[in-house]
Amino acid sequence: VQLQASGGGLVQPGGSLRLSCAASGSIVRSSIMGWYRRGPGKERELVASVTSGGTTNYADSVEGRFTFSRDANKNTLDLQMDSLSHEDTAVYYCRAWRTWSPTYSSWGQGTLVTVSS
């Protein structure tokens, strides 16, 4: 499984960005998928995830501001990010994984989000 992340860029505080993760195969409904980020001087953290059944989970820091959107037909997982702040500046990574057989874990390349005025 290969993942291709896109959509990062420079945005002003309070602005919005939409990240997209495209998978090489039909895994949207057979994997857990999520977005991680690593900010400057910070450890990598799970921002949001969605199970194969569609249950979503958001980190407290982004709850109410970030929203998943997945398309099983297009094999994509988008992350709409609103009301961005400096603290959201980070490299964002998408990931697809399974904890049940056959297990796997695939990462997309990072996409940089910079929130700055």
C-alpha positions in Angstrom: 0.0 0.0 0.0 1.4 3.4 -1.0 0.0 6.7 0.3 0.5 10.1 -1.3 -0.2 13.1 0.8 -0.7 16.6 -0.5 -2.3 19.9 0.3 0.2 21.5 2.7 1.3 25.1 2.4 1.4 28.5 4.1 -1.7 29.9 5.7 -2.4 32.8 8.0 -3.8 32.3 11.5 -7.5 31.7 11.4 -7.3 30.3 7.9 -8.0 26.9 6.4 -6.3 24.1 4.5 -7.4 20.8 3.2 -5.0 17.9 3.2 -5.5 14.9 1.0 -4.2 11.3 1.2 -4.5 9.1 -1.8 -4.0 5.3 -1.4 -2.8 3.0 -4.1 -5.3 0.4 -3.3 -8.8 -0.1 -2.0 -8.0 0.2 1.7 -10.2 2.9 2.9 -12.8 0.6 4.3 -10.4 -2.2 5.3 -7.9 -0.1 7.3 -7.6 2.3 10.1 -6.5 5.6 8.6 -5.3 8.7 10.2 -3.2 11.8 10.1 -0.2 12.4 12.4 1.9 15.5 12.7 5.2 16.5 14.1 5.7 20.2 15.0 9.0 21.9 15.5 10.7 20.5 18.6 7.7 18.2 19.3 7.1 14.6 19.1 4.9 13.1 16.5 1.2 13.0 17.6 -1.9 11.4 16.2 -4.2 14.2 15.1 -7.2 12.2 13.9 -8.1 8.7 12.9 -11.0 6.8 11.4 -11.7 3.1 11.7 -12.7 0.9 8.8 -16.3 1.2 10.2 -16.2 4.9 10.1 -15.7 5.8 13.7 -13.6 8.9 14.0 -11.4 10.1 16.8 -9.8 13.5 17.1 -7.1 14.9 19.4 -8.4 17.4 21.9 -6.2 20.1 20.3 -8.1 19.8 17.0 -11.5 18.7 18.0 -14.1 21.0 16.4 -11.6 22.5 14.0 -10.5 19.5 11.9 -12.8 17.2 10.0 -12.3 13.9 8.2 -13.7 13.2 4.8 -13.0 9.8 3.1 -14.1 8.5 -0.2 -13.9 4.7 -0.6 -14.4 4.9 -4.4 -11.5 7.2 -4.9 -9.4 5.7 -2.1 -8.8 9.1 -0.5 -8.8 10.5 3.0 -9.0 14.2 3.4 -8.5 16.4 6.4 -10.2 19.7 6.4 -8.4 22.0 8.8 -10.1 25.2 9.9 -9.3 28.0 12.4 -5.6 27.2 12.1 -3.2 28.6 14.7 0.6 28.8 15.0 0.4 25.6 17.1 -0.8 23.7 14.1 2.4 24.3 12.2 3.9 20.9 11.5 4.7 18.2 9.0 1.6 16.1 8.5 1.7 12.5 7.6 -1.1 10.1 6.6 -1.0 6.5 7.7 -3.0 3.4 7.0 -2.7 0.4 9.2 -4.4 -2.8 10.3 -4.1 -4.4 13.7 -5.8 -7.6 12.5 -4.5 -10.1 9.9 -3.0 -9.3 7.5 -1.4 -6.6 9.6 0.4 -3.7 8.0 1.3 -0.1 8.4 2.0 2.3 5.6 3.0 5.9 5.8 2.7 8.7 3.2 5.4 11.3 2.8 4.9 14.3 4.9 3.3 17.5 3.8 4.3 20.8 5.5 1.7 23.1 7.0 3.0 26.5 8.1 0.6 28.8 9.9 2.2 32.3 9.9 1.2 35.9 9.4 
